[in-house]
Amino acid sequence: MDKELQLAMDNAYQVIVEFATIDEIALSKPKEPLYLAFDPDKMEKNEYWDEVISSMIDYFILQEEYEKCAKLKELL
């Protein structure tokens, strides 16, 4: 998979599971573009998160990162 997709998924995981803020992620990597696997403008819609989390689980299954999948499944 491409690097941008991996960064987007990892950043989204940090926000959703580890409760990092988007600002914290951006400040931790100031010279890199910020990629997210979700639309920050839709963060308040619960039904949107189910779709995002399901997509992330599918991605992490392909990457064989099953621990991340398990943590995301707890949120559904």
C-alpha positions in Angstrom: 0.0 0.0 0.0 1.1 3.5 -0.5 2.8 5.6 2.2 0.1 8.3 2.3 -2.7 5.7 3.0 -0.6 4.2 5.7 0.0 7.6 7.3 -3.7 8.4 7.0 -4.7 5.2 8.7 -2.1 5.4 11.5 -3.0 9.1 12.2 -6.7 8.2 12.3 -5.9 5.3 14.7 -4.1 7.7 17.0 -7.1 10.1 17.0 -9.7 7.4 17.5 -8.0 4.9 19.8 -5.3 6.8 21.5 -7.2 10.1 21.8 -4.5 12.2 20.1 -5.6 15.5 18.8 -5.1 16.5 15.2 -2.9 19.4 16.4 -0.7 17.0 18.4 -0.2 14.8 15.3 0.6 17.8 13.1 3.1 19.2 15.6 4.8 15.8 16.1 5.7 15.7 12.3 6.0 19.4 11.4 7.8 18.8 8.0 5.3 16.2 6.8 1.9 16.7 5.3 -1.0 15.6 7.6 -3.0 12.7 6.2 -6.2 11.5 7.8 -8.5 8.6 7.0 -11.5 10.6 7.9 -13.1 14.1 7.3 -12.6 16.2 10.4 -15.7 18.2 9.5 -17.8 15.1 10.1 -16.4 14.2 13.5 -19.7 14.8 15.3 -21.7 12.3 13.3 -21.8 8.9 15.0 -22.9 7.0 11.8 -19.9 8.4 10.0 -17.5 6.8 12.6 -18.9 3.3 12.1 -18.1 3.5 8.4 -14.6 4.9 9.1 -13.8 2.4 11.7 -15.0 -0.5 9.5 -12.7 0.7 6.7 -9.8 1.0 9.1 -10.4 -2.6 10.3 -10.4 -3.8 6.7 -7.1 -1.9 6.1 -5.4 -3.2 9.2 -6.4 -6.8 8.4 -4.6 -6.5 5.1 -1.6 -5.1 6.9 -1.8 -8.0 9.5 -2.0 -5.5 12.4 -4.6 -7.5 14.3 -4.1 -5.8 17.6 -5.2 -2.5 16.1 -8.2 -4.4 14.5 -9.2 -5.7 18.0 -9.1 -2.3 19.6 -11.1 -0.7 16.7 -13.7 -3.5 16.9 -14.3 -2.6 20.6 -15.5 0.8 19.4 -18.2 -0.5 17.0 
